[in-house]
Amino acid sequence: MSFEYLTISRVKKGLEEKQFSCQELTDYYLKRIDSFKELNSFITVTADTALAQAEKIDEKISRRSKLELLEGMPMAVKDIIMAKAVKTTAGSKILADYLAPYDAAVVSKLKERGAVILGKNNCDEFAMGSSNETSAFGPVKNPWDKQRVSGGSSGGSAAAVAADLCVAALGTDTGGSIRQPAAFCGLVGLKPTYGRVSRYGLMSMTSSLDQAGPIAKCVEDAAILLNVIAGPDENDFTSSTYEAEDYLSDLNSDIKGRTIGVPKEYFTSGMDAEVEKSIKEAIKKFEELGAVVKEVSLPHTVYSLAVYYIIMPAEVSSNLARYDGVRYGFKSQLAKNLFEVYAKSRSEGLGAEVKRRIMMGAYVLSAGYQDAYYKQAKKVQKLIQQEYQKIFSQVEVLLTPTAPTAAFKIGDKFDDPLTMYLSDIYTVSANIAGLCGLSVPGGFSKEGLPIGLQLLGAPFEEKKILQFAYNYQEATDWHLKHPNF
């Protein structure tokens, strides 16, 4: 049988009915990873351990034991998420040979449910980027057009799923880094509410905003994966004690009469005409499904990008101070004294974008500027949070574009950081306000590139956005289209 573009439920059924073995399936994905190395979506491939795990799962199936939810599911993990005894680089030269001493909470949960980890996906260095061009291991190419970016910072994870190099993958989202790559690659990308999923074992970029989540081929798979990774964690003090729901149950609930808000501020002059056309067509589709669509106003969200690019680099400056060439990671061989160990190791080991954000963060936290920038940004963040809270008392979900354009060409924005930062204009507010967000395939450009549709929900309302997304998915066929390469 064909293994192409199998979903989680289809893999589970095939394994239980013995239509194929886990070893055959794992071997299929490992061969595809090897065949499509040019995409550069993996930094490390754990072929031996994956095949050994697949063999154990086949033995379990032969004994007719009941399979766990993800038993035998070949998956991949962004290389900023720890996996014990596996090289975990964060896409940086400074951690090029670093072996993780323990599993991140999300990796532990995948393993407990029987997932087969194929390897670690390429990503922007320390998750800093919107195109996956800042990785020390080279840019990731988009399977829909290899001259274009896959999105960032979880572009390696998105490219791997889009190219069918794994069933699904985990990424992280600080300002859109799951949703934007999912949009660029024609996939479903879910950013859970901050605290919904444990951050234990994630290499911190911005501790108050980072969140792990799934990148999948369909809404059902995203719901299944959230069921696995969501929940409290005593190892993460930022983890919410709010109990997780069963996100798969009632997924097909009717949305007739339920409300969707469309923020007028999101339709800006910088939006590509084809993106705007796709979003307006999606609005009509939701109305055909019986949803009530209302225009709403979120005037303070125009400041979200500015707030993000003050708070984020401030925390980056603090979090990345630990990479000093002394405790672990890359150490310069040119250093002649302790000061040079610090200075040269960081200078040689960190890339330009990371250095830029460290310097921005040090500036906004410096004496004389902290009150003018950082503290003001935190005040505006509170206003944005209150504004969303008010809107979600009027509507159930918000509908917006995921990104202002489809995937752009590699190199087009790399030398213009300000233009690159605008790629996150529609996604950062969810992180700033602590919301949940989901990107689903919403159409294609004239050049055949995927366009993403974003649904935003109030904190811990993942179930609602998944239900709206599932109804839209079932009424369209965008998610069934795959790159031809």
PyMOL commands that set and color helices and strands:
alter all, ss='L'
color gray80, all
select helices_A, chain A and resi 8-16+22-35+37-39+47-62+93-95+105-112+125-127+155-162+179-184+219-229+264-266+273-288+299-322+338-349+352-364+370-391+417-424+428-433+462-475+478-480
alter helices_A, ss='H'
color red, helices_A
select strands_A, chain A and resi 42-45+74-78+116-121+141-142+145-149+168-173+188-191+211-216+259-263+292-296+397-401+436-444+450-457
alter strands_A, ss='S'
color yellow, strands_A
deselect
rebuild
show_as cartoon
